[in-house]
Amino acid sequence: MERSKDLLADAEDFLGAATDLFRAGRWSKVYFFSQQAAELGLKTALHKVGVERRGHALTELLSELVKHLPEAGRFEEHVKLLDQYYIPTRYANVFASGPAKDRYIRPQAEQAIKLASELLNWVRKVVLQG
């Protein structure tokens, strides 16, 4: 069953949550929700080309997507940066001390939203034109 529009709506909801969290100054959660938006965006594009993938590694999802849509390769740097936000933004025990939330800053949160937005804008075109 073709559900790429549904998946895209959920990816955009993750990005909306990242934007809401940005306004609240919750940087670590902005990073995580931006990563989630990108992850679901990649899975959406894969679904559109008939591929179902599990997992959270954006670089692996993108590698699979490039096999079907080579132009997706332009997001390689986007996913390498966003991939770094999946685990450490959520778990304090990644660091020697202090809560994870204290390790992140506004400029990087802005970048995370920008990267996820650019990826989702491309995915939206793939879904709506496809």
C-alpha positions in Angstrom: 0.0 0.0 0.0 1.4 3.4 -1.0 1.6 5.6 2.2 4.3 8.1 1.3 2.1 11.1 1.9 1.2 9.8 5.4 4.9 9.2 6.2 5.8 12.7 4.9 3.1 14.2 7.1 4.7 12.5 10.1 8.2 13.6 9.1 7.0 17.2 8.8 5.4 16.9 12.2 8.8 15.9 13.7 10.2 19.0 12.1 7.4 21.1 13.5 8.2 19.7 16.9 11.8 20.7 16.4 10.8 24.2 15.6 8.5 24.4 18.6 11.4 23.1 20.8 13.7 25.7 19.3 11.4 28.5 20.4 11.5 27.0 23.9 15.3 26.9 23.9 15.5 23.1 24.3 18.5 22.6 22.0 19.2 18.9 22.6 15.7 18.0 21.8 15.8 20.2 18.6 18.7 18.1 17.4 16.9 14.8 18.1 13.7 15.8 16.5 15.5 17.2 13.5 17.3 13.8 13.2 13.9 12.1 13.5 12.4 14.3 10.7 15.3 13.4 8.4 15.1 9.7 9.3 11.4 9.5 8.5 12.0 11.7 5.4 14.5 9.3 4.0 12.2 6.3 4.8 9.4 8.2 3.0 11.5 8.6 -0.1 12.5 5.0 0.1 8.9 3.9 0.5 8.0 6.0 -2.6 10.5 4.0 -4.7 9.2 0.7 -3.2 11.8 0.0 -0.6 11.0 -0.6 3.1 13.9 0.0 5.5 14.3 -0.3 9.2 17.0 1.3 11.4 18.0 4.7 12.4 21.4 5.3 10.7 20.7 8.1 8.2 23.9 7.4 6.3 22.7 3.8 5.6 19.2 5.0 4.6 20.7 7.5 2.3 23.1 4.9 0.7 20.1 2.8 -0.1 18.1 5.7 -1.5 20.9 6.8 -3.8 20.7 3.5 -5.5 17.2 4.5 -6.6 17.4 8.3 -6.7 21.1 9.2 -7.3 20.3 12.9 -6.8 19.7 12.2 -3.1 23.5 11.9 -2.8 23.7 15.7 -2.4 22.4 15.2 1.2 25.4 13.2 2.3 26.8 15.9 4.5 23.4 16.6 5.9 22.9 13.1 7.1 26.4 12.7 8.5 25.8 15.7 10.7 22.3 14.8 11.7 23.3 11.2 12.4 25.4 12.5 15.3 22.2 13.6 17.1 20.4 10.3 17.5 21.9 9.0 20.7 24.0 11.6 22.6 21.2 14.2 22.7 19.1 11.8 24.8 21.3 10.0 27.2 23.4 11.6 29.9 25.6 8.5 30.3 27.2 9.3 27.0 29.1 12.0 28.8 31.3 11.7 31.9 29.0 14.0 33.9 26.1 16.4 33.7 22.8 16.1 31.8 22.9 15.7 28.0 20.8 18.8 27.6 23.6 21.0 28.8 25.9 20.0 25.9 24.1 21.7 23.1 23.9 25.2 21.7 21.5 27.4 19.7 23.6 27.8 16.5 23.9 24.1 16.1 20.2 23.7 16.8 19.5 26.2 14.0 21.7 24.2 11.7 19.9 20.9 12.5 16.6 22.4 11.6 18.0 23.9 8.4 19.5 20.6 7.3 16.4 18.6 8.1 14.2 21.2 6.3 16.3 21.1 3.2 16.1 17.3 3.1 12.3 17.3 3.7 11.8 19.9 1.0 13.4 17.5 -1.5 11.5 14.5 -0.2 8.2 16.5 -0.5 9.0 17.0 -4.2 9.8 13.3 -4.7 6.5 12.3 -3.1 4.3 14.9 -4.8 5.8 14.6 -8.3 6.3 10.9 -8.2 
